[in-house]
């Protein structure tokens, strides 16, 4: 059994990583996120954007509202949304998911219920070390249950976050811990990737730092070398976890083609295929 004795754990083989995952999964329910660089912290894209561009904390809410309101005003007229959901049930958190899926930084942090799907997203780097994050969802929800005071909140994993709930938490309770929720799939991508999200409640501070302040061990990070990624990819393909199955359509084909960029082991097997 792989020993897990700290927040950050180094593993050298895919078997070690799988053993560690199984050890945690057998003890509690976890959510997972993969990073192709172990140097990246666990933060929302919006927080990273503001930090990179030196946006003051005083301006961050105003800039975010400007972006969100523009998208919300115009998205309902977009015909692409017809296949995703009924326009009658759009929620605040739904809008954030769509924004993020189509490339706009938001305060959401994407996770997956599947450690293997999350591990797939560590494979983009071609050197250095990768990282897989896990959050003990069972422990974390128990912590939030003690801190969140809302009439209709019972400590369960939320299925969506309406604007009024977000404002209550953000304005009245000054809650800084990110809130997990698992929406009904808004897009096919969310369905295939078994998406679950954290909504960053404090875009002036690092979400990872906030989570690490907890006395209980809710956050774990596995760091591993890129040279085991071919072994990982081979195994994930047997589970139908690859770019094609996770993204589908032309996006899926492109991601699958990208997957093959690291498969140097296939060059001899494929031989002298016709050059383009």
C-alpha positions, 0 to 999 in steps of 0.5 A: 500500500502506498504511504500518504503522509503529507499534503505533497507526495512524490510518486515515481511510477503509474502503479504507485499513483494508482495505489495511492488513489485507491487508498484514498478512494477506499477511505472517503469520497474525493474530487480530482484535478490534474495539472501538467506542471507541478509548479501550478497552484490550485487556483481559478483562472480568474484569480490567475488572470488578475494576478498576472495582470496586476489587477487591484483587489478593489477593481476585481469585482467590477471587472468580473461583473462587467464580463459576466453581465455581457455574457449573460445578456448575449448568450440566450440568443446563441443557437449553440445552446439549444442542445445544452439546456433549456433556456428556462433553467439557466442559473448563475453557476450554469452561466459560469460553466459555459463561459469557462468551457468556451475560454473566458476566465471565471471563478470556477475551478474544474474538478472531476469525480474520476481520478483517471479523467483528472490524470488525463489532464496532466499529460500536456507537458513534455518535460518536468513534473506533473501533479494530481490534486485530490480534495476529500469531499466528505471532510470538506462538506462537513467543514462547510456545513458548520460554517455556512448558515443558510435556511436551505443548505444542509451540507450536501453537495450543491447541484447548482448555485443561484445568484441569490445564494452566491450573494448571501455567501459573498456579501453577508457571510464573507466566506472565503472557502471555495464552495463545491457543486456538481451541476447536471451536465450543462454541456456534453463535455461536462457529462463525459468529464464527470465535472464537478466544480469549486466556486472561488469565493475570494478572488483576492487570495490563493484558493490553495492557500485557503484550503491548506489553512484547514487543520484537517487533511482535506487536500492532497497532491501527488507529484510525478515525472513526465516520463511515466506519462506514456504508461499512464496514457496507455492505461487510460486509453483502455478505459476510453479516457482520451481526447476523443472521448472526453471532448467529442466531435472536432474538438475530440479529434484535435485533442486525440491528435494532440495526445499522440504527440507524446506517444513516441512509443508508437513511431516504430509500431506505425512504421513509415506511414505516408507523410502529409 
